[in-house]
Amino acid sequence: MLPADEVPGKLEIIDIQRVGRYAIRLIWNDGHKTGIYTFDFLRSLQPGPTEGPSG
């Protein structure tokens, strides 16, 4: 992680790329795109029950 004083002023997601059928990669306006976020991980961030296409 970067120290807060080294983070550029306004970070924005400029693109989202699908990684197979299990994750996404975020592309940021400062050019970095390291890391992928699995759908399971993203679902785990949801505080309550989630509903998907299968209910």
mmJSON file of the N, C-alpha and C atoms, coordinates in Angstrom:
{"data_MODEL":{"atom_site":{
"group_PDB":["ATOM","ATOM","ATOM","ATOM","ATOM","ATOM","ATOM","ATOM","ATOM","ATOM","ATOM","ATOM","ATOM","ATOM","ATOM","ATOM","ATOM","ATOM","ATOM","ATOM","ATOM","ATOM","ATOM","ATOM","ATOM","ATOM","ATOM","ATOM","ATOM","ATOM","ATOM","ATOM","ATOM","ATOM","ATOM","ATOM","ATOM","ATOM","ATOM","ATOM","ATOM","ATOM","ATOM","ATOM","ATOM","ATOM","ATOM","ATOM","ATOM","ATOM","ATOM","ATOM","ATOM","ATOM","ATOM","ATOM","ATOM","ATOM","ATOM","ATOM","ATOM","ATOM","ATOM","ATOM","ATOM","ATOM","ATOM","ATOM","ATOM","ATOM","ATOM","ATOM","ATOM","ATOM","ATOM","ATOM","ATOM","ATOM","ATOM","ATOM","ATOM","ATOM","ATOM","ATOM","ATOM","ATOM","ATOM","ATOM","ATOM","ATOM","ATOM","ATOM","ATOM","ATOM","ATOM","ATOM","ATOM","ATOM","ATOM","ATOM","ATOM","ATOM","ATOM","ATOM","ATOM","ATOM","ATOM","ATOM","ATOM","ATOM","ATOM","ATOM","ATOM","ATOM","ATOM","ATOM","ATOM","ATOM","ATOM","ATOM","ATOM","ATOM","ATOM","ATOM","ATOM","ATOM","ATOM","ATOM","ATOM","ATOM","ATOM","ATOM","ATOM","ATOM","ATOM","ATOM","ATOM","ATOM","ATOM","ATOM","ATOM","ATOM","ATOM","ATOM","ATOM","ATOM","ATOM","ATOM","ATOM","ATOM","ATOM","ATOM","ATOM","ATOM","ATOM","ATOM","ATOM","ATOM","ATOM","ATOM","ATOM","ATOM","ATOM","ATOM","ATOM"],
"id":[1,2,3,4,5,6,7,8,9,10,11,12,13,14,15,16,17,18,19,20,21,22,23,24,25,26,27,28,29,30,31,32,33,34,35,36,37,38,39,40,41,42,43,44,45,46,47,48,49,50,51,52,53,54,55,56,57,58,59,60,61,62,63,64,65,66,67,68,69,70,71,72,73,74,75,76,77,78,79,80,81,82,83,84,85,86,87,88,89,90,91,92,93,94,95,96,97,98,99,100,101,102,103,104,105,106,107,108,109,110,111,112,113,114,115,116,117,118,119,120,121,122,123,124,125,126,127,128,129,130,131,132,133,134,135,136,137,138,139,140,141,142,143,144,145,146,147,148,149,150,151,152,153,154,155,156,157,158,159,160,161,162,163,164,165],
"type_symbol":["N","C","C","N","C","C","N","C","C","N","C","C","N","C","C","N","C","C","N","C","C","N","C","C","N","C","C","N","C","C","N","C","C","N","C","C","N","C","C","N","C","C","N","C","C","N","C","C","N","C","C","N","C","C","N","C","C","N","C","C","N","C","C","N","C","C","N","C","C","N","C","C","N","C","C","N","C","C","N","C","C","N","C","C","N","C","C","N","C","C","N","C","C","N","C","C","N","C","C","N","C","C","N","C","C","N","C","C","N","C","C","N","C","C","N","C","C","N","C","C","N","C","C","N","C","C","N","C","C","N","C","C","N","C","C","N","C","C","N","C","C","N","C","C","N","C","C","N","C","C","N","C","C","N","C","C","N","C","C","N","C","C","N","C","C"],
"label_atom_id":["N","CA","C","N","CA","C","N","CA","C","N","CA","C","N","CA","C","N","CA","C","N","CA","C","N","CA","C","N","CA","C","N","CA","C","N","CA","C","N","CA","C","N","CA","C","N","CA","C","N","CA","C","N","CA","C","N","CA","C","N","CA","C","N","CA","C","N","CA","C","N","CA","C","N","CA","C","N","CA","C","N","CA","C","N","CA","C","N","CA","C","N","CA","C","N","CA","C","N","CA","C","N","CA","C","N","CA","C","N","CA","C","N","CA","C","N","CA","C","N","CA","C","N","CA","C","N","CA","C","N","CA","C","N","CA","C","N","CA","C","N","CA","C","N","CA","C","N","CA","C","N","CA","C","N","CA","C","N","CA","C","N","CA","C","N","CA","C","N","CA","C","N","CA","C","N","CA","C","N","CA","C","N","CA","C","N","CA","C","N","CA","C"],
"label_alt_id":[null,null,null,null,null,null,null,null,null,null,null,null,null,null,null,null,null,null,null,null,null,null,null,null,null,null,null,null,null,null,null,null,null,null,null,null,null,null,null,null,null,null,null,null,null,null,null,null,null,null,null,null,null,null,null,null,null,null,null,null,null,null,null,null,null,null,null,null,null,null,null,null,null,null,null,null,null,null,null,null,null,null,null,null,null,null,null,null,null,null,null,null,null,null,null,null,null,null,null,null,null,null,null,null,null,null,null,null,null,null,null,null,null,null,null,null,null,null,null,null,null,null,null,null,null,null,null,null,null,null,null,null,null,null,null,null,null,null,null,null,null,null,null,null,null,null,null,null,null,null,null,null,null,null,null,null,null,null,null,null,null,null,null,null,null],
"label_comp_id":["MET","MET","MET","LEU","LEU","LEU","PRO","PRO","PRO","ALA","ALA","ALA","ASP","ASP","ASP","GLU","GLU","GLU","VAL","VAL","VAL","PRO","PRO","PRO","GLY","GLY","GLY","LYS","LYS","LYS","LEU","LEU","LEU","GLU","GLU","GLU","ILE","ILE","ILE","ILE","ILE","ILE","ASP","ASP","ASP","ILE","ILE","ILE","GLN","GLN","GLN","ARG","ARG","ARG","VAL","VAL","VAL","GLY","GLY","GLY","ARG","ARG","ARG","TYR","TYR","TYR","ALA","ALA","ALA","ILE","ILE","ILE","ARG","ARG","ARG","LEU","LEU","LEU","ILE","ILE","ILE","TRP","TRP","TRP","ASN","ASN","ASN","ASP","ASP","ASP","GLY","GLY","GLY","HIS","HIS","HIS","LYS","LYS","LYS","THR","THR","THR","GLY","GLY","GLY","ILE","ILE","ILE","TYR","TYR","TYR","THR","THR","THR","PHE","PHE","PHE","ASP","ASP","ASP","PHE","PHE","PHE","LEU","LEU","LEU","ARG","ARG","ARG","SER","SER","SER","LEU","LEU","LEU","GLN","GLN","GLN","PRO","PRO","PRO","GLY","GLY","GLY","PRO","PRO","PRO","THR","THR","THR","GLU","GLU","GLU","GLY","GLY","GLY","PRO","PRO","PRO","SER","SER","SER","GLY","GLY","GLY"],
"label_asym_id":["A","A","A","A","A","A","A","A","A","A","A","A","A","A","A","A","A","A","A","A","A","A","A","A","A","A","A","A","A","A","A","A","A","A","A","A","A","A","A","A","A","A","A","A","A","A","A","A","A","A","A","A","A","A","A","A","A","A","A","A","A","A","A","A","A","A","A","A","A","A","A","A","A","A","A","A","A","A","A","A","A","A","A","A","A","A","A","A","A","A","A","A","A","A","A","A","A","A","A","A","A","A","A","A","A","A","A","A","A","A","A","A","A","A","A","A","A","A","A","A","A","A","A","A","A","A","A","A","A","A","A","A","A","A","A","A","A","A","A","A","A","A","A","A","A","A","A","A","A","A","A","A","A","A","A","A","A","A","A","A","A","A","A","A","A"],
"label_entity_id":["1","1","1","1","1","1","1","1","1","1","1","1","1","1","1","1","1","1","1","1","1","1","1","1","1","1","1","1","1","1","1","1","1","1","1","1","1","1","1","1","1","1","1","1","1","1","1","1","1","1","1","1","1","1","1","1","1","1","1","1","1","1","1","1","1","1","1","1","1","1","1","1","1","1","1","1","1","1","1","1","1","1","1","1","1","1","1","1","1","1","1","1","1","1","1","1","1","1","1","1","1","1","1","1","1","1","1","1","1","1","1","1","1","1","1","1","1","1","1","1","1","1","1","1","1","1","1","1","1","1","1","1","1","1","1","1","1","1","1","1","1","1","1","1","1","1","1","1","1","1","1","1","1","1","1","1","1","1","1","1","1","1","1","1","1"],
"label_seq_id":[1,1,1,2,2,2,3,3,3,4,4,4,5,5,5,6,6,6,7,7,7,8,8,8,9,9,9,10,10,10,11,11,11,12,12,12,13,13,13,14,14,14,15,15,15,16,16,16,17,17,17,18,18,18,19,19,19,20,20,20,21,21,21,22,22,22,23,23,23,24,24,24,25,25,25,26,26,26,27,27,27,28,28,28,29,29,29,30,30,30,31,31,31,32,32,32,33,33,33,34,34,34,35,35,35,36,36,36,37,37,37,38,38,38,39,39,39,40,40,40,41,41,41,42,42,42,43,43,43,44,44,44,45,45,45,46,46,46,47,47,47,48,48,48,49,49,49,50,50,50,51,51,51,52,52,52,53,53,53,54,54,54,55,55,55],
"pdbx_PDB_ins_code":[null,null,null,null,null,null,null,null,null,null,null,null,null,null,null,null,null,null,null,null,null,null,null,null,null,null,null,null,null,null,null,null,null,null,null,null,null,null,null,null,null,null,null,null,null,null,null,null,null,null,null,null,null,null,null,null,null,null,null,null,null,null,null,null,null,null,null,null,null,null,null,null,null,null,null,null,null,null,null,null,null,null,null,null,null,null,null,null,null,null,null,null,null,null,null,null,null,null,null,null,null,null,null,null,null,null,null,null,null,null,null,null,null,null,null,null,null,null,null,null,null,null,null,null,null,null,null,null,null,null,null,null,null,null,null,null,null,null,null,null,null,null,null,null,null,null,null,null,null,null,null,null,null,null,null,null,null,null,null,null,null,null,null,null,null],
"Cartn_x":[0.84,0.0,0.879,0.38,1.089,0.743,1.708,1.374,0.412,-0.496,-1.532,-0.952,0.204,0.767,1.374,1.46,1.985,0.885,-0.357,-1.471,-1.812,-1.923,-2.29,-3.618,-3.807,-4.971,-6.308,-6.617,-7.943,-7.816,-7.849,-7.806,-9.196,-9.249,-10.52,-10.323,-11.326,-11.319,-11.692,-10.857,-11.153,-11.584,-11.369,-11.796,-11.897,-12.741,-12.868,-12.757,-11.816,-11.614,-12.008,-12.707,-13.073,-11.865,-11.642,-10.562,-11.232,-11.266,-11.958,-13.407,-13.877,-15.256,-15.281,-14.159,-14.074,-13.63,-13.224,-12.668,-12.723,-12.367,-12.212,-10.882,-10.39,-9.191,-9.619,-9.215,-9.526,-8.337,-8.62,-7.595,-7.816,-6.763,-6.857,-6.248,-6.667,-6.198,-4.723,-4.095,-2.656,-1.834,-2.508,-1.821,-1.656,-1.917,-1.708,-2.925,-2.639,-3.696,-3.321,-2.519,-2.117,-3.241,-3.316,-4.311,-5.578,-6.16,-7.477,-8.365,-9.639,-10.621,-11.614,-11.573,-12.481,-13.908,-14.841,-16.243,-16.55,-15.943,-16.146,-15.667,-14.49,-13.975,-14.914,-15.353,-16.243,-17.561,-18.084,-19.318,-19.091,-17.899,-17.626,-17.638,-17.496,-17.535,-18.957,-19.923,-21.332,-21.758,-22.296,-22.629,-23.817,-24.739,-25.935,-26.043,-27.181,-27.388,-27.388,-26.9,-26.869,-27.75,-28.223,-29.023,-28.335,-28.193,-27.626,-28.66,-28.25,-29.205,-29.931,-29.277,-29.935,-30.661,-30.734,-31.5,-30.656],
"Cartn_y":[-1.186,0.0,1.24,2.261,3.538,4.368,5.105,6.074,7.123,7.608,8.539,9.759,10.245,11.44,11.159,9.883,9.537,9.192,9.179,8.861,10.106,9.96,11.111,11.717,12.979,13.731,13.066,12.656,12.107,10.826,9.704,8.425,8.085,7.604,7.201,5.919,5.068,3.867,4.301,3.936,4.312,3.113,1.903,0.717,-0.454,-1.393,-2.641,-3.755,-4.674,-5.782,-7.081,-7.909,-9.219,-10.141,-10.933,-11.916,-13.284,-13.934,-15.224,-15.086,-16.091,-16.064,-15.937,-15.453,-15.479,-14.171,-13.163,-11.962,-10.762,-9.596,-8.369,-7.714,-6.898,-6.086,-4.633,-3.782,-2.361,-1.624,-0.729,0.106,1.526,2.105,3.412,4.505,5.741,6.866,7.188,6.651,6.881,5.812,4.888,3.887,2.533,2.404,1.088,0.199,-1.092,-2.08,-3.417,-3.367,-4.61,-5.126,-6.427,-7.062,-7.388,-8.497,-8.864,-9.113,-8.934,-9.06,-10.141,-11.274,-12.358,-11.994,-12.595,-12.346,-12.834,-13.947,-14.433,-13.403,-12.808,-11.779,-10.572,-10.116,-8.951,-9.246,-10.458,-10.838,-10.831,-11.216,-11.266,-9.881,-8.831,-7.47,-6.992,-7.671,-7.319,-7.69,-6.751,-7.048,-7.982,-8.023,-8.841,-9.903,-10.599,-11.634,-11.028,-11.782,-11.317,-12.219,-11.673,-12.451,-12.402,-13.536,-13.613,-14.118,-14.426,-14.914,-16.183,-16.986,-18.221,-18.069,-16.839,-16.606,-16.561],
"Cartn_z":[0.0,0.0,0.0,-0.659,-0.69,0.532,1.049,2.094,1.517,2.327,1.856,1.15,1.574,0.943,-0.434,-0.838,-2.151,-3.158,-2.718,-3.602,-4.41,-5.756,-6.581,-6.14,-6.448,-6.0,-6.211,-7.416,-7.688,-8.504,-7.837,-8.53,-9.037,-10.272,-10.863,-11.645,-11.609,-12.438,-13.848,-14.817,-16.197,-17.037,-16.525,-17.257,-16.284,-16.628,-15.884,-16.91,-16.689,-17.61,-16.927,-17.652,-17.12,-17.22,-16.191,-16.166,-16.119,-17.241,-17.316,-16.9,-16.164,-15.66,-14.152,-13.574,-12.116,-11.476,-12.252,-11.624,-12.562,-12.005,-12.787,-12.424,-13.338,-13.113,-13.296,-12.368,-12.444,-13.052,-13.989,-14.606,-14.092,-13.525,-12.88,-13.755,-13.543,-14.358,-14.157,-13.122,-12.96,-13.666,-14.356,-15.159,-14.505,-13.213,-12.611,-12.803,-12.89,-13.112,-12.49,-11.443,-10.795,-9.916,-9.812,-8.961,-9.703,-9.308,-9.801,-8.595,-8.796,-7.723,-8.129,-7.429,-7.784,-7.394,-8.107,-7.783,-6.366,-5.952,-4.583,-3.562,-3.81,-2.893,-2.858,-4.02,-4.065,-3.349,-3.532,-2.813,-1.304,-0.864,0.574,1.215,0.41,0.927,1.193,0.621,0.788,2.199,2.978,4.36,4.568,3.624,3.822,2.754,2.732,1.714,0.312,-0.629,-2.023,-2.87,-3.95,-4.887,-6.238,-6.851,-8.183,-9.152,-10.352,-11.357,-10.925,-10.083,-9.66,-8.319,-7.809,-6.592,-5.431],
"occupancy":[1.0,1.0,1.0,1.0,1.0,1.0,1.0,1.0,1.0,1.0,1.0,1.0,1.0,1.0,1.0,1.0,1.0,1.0,1.0,1.0,1.0,1.0,1.0,1.0,1.0,1.0,1.0,1.0,1.0,1.0,1.0,1.0,1.0,1.0,1.0,1.0,1.0,1.0,1.0,1.0,1.0,1.0,1.0,1.0,1.0,1.0,1.0,1.0,1.0,1.0,1.0,1.0,1.0,1.0,1.0,1.0,1.0,1.0,1.0,1.0,1.0,1.0,1.0,1.0,1.0,1.0,1.0,1.0,1.0,1.0,1.0,1.0,1.0,1.0,1.0,1.0,1.0,1.0,1.0,1.0,1.0,1.0,1.0,1.0,1.0,1.0,1.0,1.0,1.0,1.0,1.0,1.0,1.0,1.0,1.0,1.0,1.0,1.0,1.0,1.0,1.0,1.0,1.0,1.0,1.0,1.0,1.0,1.0,1.0,1.0,1.0,1.0,1.0,1.0,1.0,1.0,1.0,1.0,1.0,1.0,1.0,1.0,1.0,1.0,1.0,1.0,1.0,1.0,1.0,1.0,1.0,1.0,1.0,1.0,1.0,1.0,1.0,1.0,1.0,1.0,1.0,1.0,1.0,1.0,1.0,1.0,1.0,1.0,1.0,1.0,1.0,1.0,1.0,1.0,1.0,1.0,1.0,1.0,1.0,1.0,1.0,1.0,1.0,1.0,1.0],
"B_iso_or_equiv":[0.0,0.0,0.0,0.0,0.0,0.0,0.0,0.0,0.0,0.0,0.0,0.0,0.0,0.0,0.0,0.0,0.0,0.0,0.0,0.0,0.0,0.0,0.0,0.0,0.0,0.0,0.0,0.0,0.0,0.0,0.0,0.0,0.0,0.0,0.0,0.0,0.0,0.0,0.0,0.0,0.0,0.0,0.0,0.0,0.0,0.0,0.0,0.0,0.0,0.0,0.0,0.0,0.0,0.0,0.0,0.0,0.0,0.0,0.0,0.0,0.0,0.0,0.0,0.0,0.0,0.0,0.0,0.0,0.0,0.0,0.0,0.0,0.0,0.0,0.0,0.0,0.0,0.0,0.0,0.0,0.0,0.0,0.0,0.0,0.0,0.0,0.0,0.0,0.0,0.0,0.0,0.0,0.0,0.0,0.0,0.0,0.0,0.0,0.0,0.0,0.0,0.0,0.0,0.0,0.0,0.0,0.0,0.0,0.0,0.0,0.0,0.0,0.0,0.0,0.0,0.0,0.0,0.0,0.0,0.0,0.0,0.0,0.0,0.0,0.0,0.0,0.0,0.0,0.0,0.0,0.0,0.0,0.0,0.0,0.0,0.0,0.0,0.0,0.0,0.0,0.0,0.0,0.0,0.0,0.0,0.0,0.0,0.0,0.0,0.0,0.0,0.0,0.0,0.0,0.0,0.0,0.0,0.0,0.0,0.0,0.0,0.0,0.0,0.0,0.0],
"pdbx_formal_charge":[null,null,null,null,null,null,null,null,null,null,null,null,null,null,null,null,null,null,null,null,null,null,null,null,null,null,null,null,null,null,null,null,null,null,null,null,null,null,null,null,null,null,null,null,null,null,null,null,null,null,null,null,null,null,null,null,null,null,null,null,null,null,null,null,null,null,null,null,null,null,null,null,null,null,null,null,null,null,null,null,null,null,null,null,null,null,null,null,null,null,null,null,null,null,null,null,null,null,null,null,null,null,null,null,null,null,null,null,null,null,null,null,null,null,null,null,null,null,null,null,null,null,null,null,null,null,null,null,null,null,null,null,null,null,null,null,null,null,null,null,null,null,null,null,null,null,null,null,null,null,null,null,null,null,null,null,null,null,null,null,null,null,null,null,null],
"auth_seq_id":[1,1,1,2,2,2,3,3,3,4,4,4,5,5,5,6,6,6,7,7,7,8,8,8,9,9,9,10,10,10,11,11,11,12,12,12,13,13,13,14,14,14,15,15,15,16,16,16,17,17,17,18,18,18,19,19,19,20,20,20,21,21,21,22,22,22,23,23,23,24,24,24,25,25,25,26,26,26,27,27,27,28,28,28,29,29,29,30,30,30,31,31,31,32,32,32,33,33,33,34,34,34,35,35,35,36,36,36,37,37,37,38,38,38,39,39,39,40,40,40,41,41,41,42,42,42,43,43,43,44,44,44,45,45,45,46,46,46,47,47,47,48,48,48,49,49,49,50,50,50,51,51,51,52,52,52,53,53,53,54,54,54,55,55,55],
"auth_comp_id":["MET","MET","MET","LEU","LEU","LEU","PRO","PRO","PRO","ALA","ALA","ALA","ASP","ASP","ASP","GLU","GLU","GLU","VAL","VAL","VAL","PRO","PRO","PRO","GLY","GLY","GLY","LYS","LYS","LYS","LEU","LEU","LEU","GLU","GLU","GLU","ILE","ILE","ILE","ILE","ILE","ILE","ASP","ASP","ASP","ILE","ILE","ILE","GLN","GLN","GLN","ARG","ARG","ARG","VAL","VAL","VAL","GLY","GLY","GLY","ARG","ARG","ARG","TYR","TYR","TYR","ALA","ALA","ALA","ILE","ILE","ILE","ARG","ARG","ARG","LEU","LEU","LEU","ILE","ILE","ILE","TRP","TRP","TRP","ASN","ASN","ASN","ASP","ASP","ASP","GLY","GLY","GLY","HIS","HIS","HIS","LYS","LYS","LYS","THR","THR","THR","GLY","GLY","GLY","ILE","ILE","ILE","TYR","TYR","TYR","THR","THR","THR","PHE","PHE","PHE","ASP","ASP","ASP","PHE","PHE","PHE","LEU","LEU","LEU","ARG","ARG","ARG","SER","SER","SER","LEU","LEU","LEU","GLN","GLN","GLN","PRO","PRO","PRO","GLY","GLY","GLY","PRO","PRO","PRO","THR","THR","THR","GLU","GLU","GLU","GLY","GLY","GLY","PRO","PRO","PRO","SER","SER","SER","GLY","GLY","GLY"],
"auth_asym_id":["A","A","A","A","A","A","A","A","A","A","A","A","A","A","A","A","A","A","A","A","A","A","A","A","A","A","A","A","A","A","A","A","A","A","A","A","A","A","A","A","A","A","A","A","A","A","A","A","A","A","A","A","A","A","A","A","A","A","A","A","A","A","A","A","A","A","A","A","A","A","A","A","A","A","A","A","A","A","A","A","A","A","A","A","A","A","A","A","A","A","A","A","A","A","A","A","A","A","A","A","A","A","A","A","A","A","A","A","A","A","A","A","A","A","A","A","A","A","A","A","A","A","A","A","A","A","A","A","A","A","A","A","A","A","A","A","A","A","A","A","A","A","A","A","A","A","A","A","A","A","A","A","A","A","A","A","A","A","A","A","A","A","A","A","A"],
"auth_atom_id":["N","CA","C","N","CA","C","N","CA","C","N","CA","C","N","CA","C","N","CA","C","N","CA","C","N","CA","C","N","CA","C","N","CA","C","N","CA","C","N","CA","C","N","CA","C","N","CA","C","N","CA","C","N","CA","C","N","CA","C","N","CA","C","N","CA","C","N","CA","C","N","CA","C","N","CA","C","N","CA","C","N","CA","C","N","CA","C","N","CA","C","N","CA","C","N","CA","C","N","CA","C","N","CA","C","N","CA","C","N","CA","C","N","CA","C","N","CA","C","N","CA","C","N","CA","C","N","CA","C","N","CA","C","N","CA","C","N","CA","C","N","CA","C","N","CA","C","N","CA","C","N","CA","C","N","CA","C","N","CA","C","N","CA","C","N","CA","C","N","CA","C","N","CA","C","N","CA","C","N","CA","C","N","CA","C","N","CA","C","N","CA","C"],
"pdbx_PDB_model_num":[1,1,1,1,1,1,1,1,1,1,1,1,1,1,1,1,1,1,1,1,1,1,1,1,1,1,1,1,1,1,1,1,1,1,1,1,1,1,1,1,1,1,1,1,1,1,1,1,1,1,1,1,1,1,1,1,1,1,1,1,1,1,1,1,1,1,1,1,1,1,1,1,1,1,1,1,1,1,1,1,1,1,1,1,1,1,1,1,1,1,1,1,1,1,1,1,1,1,1,1,1,1,1,1,1,1,1,1,1,1,1,1,1,1,1,1,1,1,1,1,1,1,1,1,1,1,1,1,1,1,1,1,1,1,1,1,1,1,1,1,1,1,1,1,1,1,1,1,1,1,1,1,1,1,1,1,1,1,1,1,1,1,1,1,1]
}}}
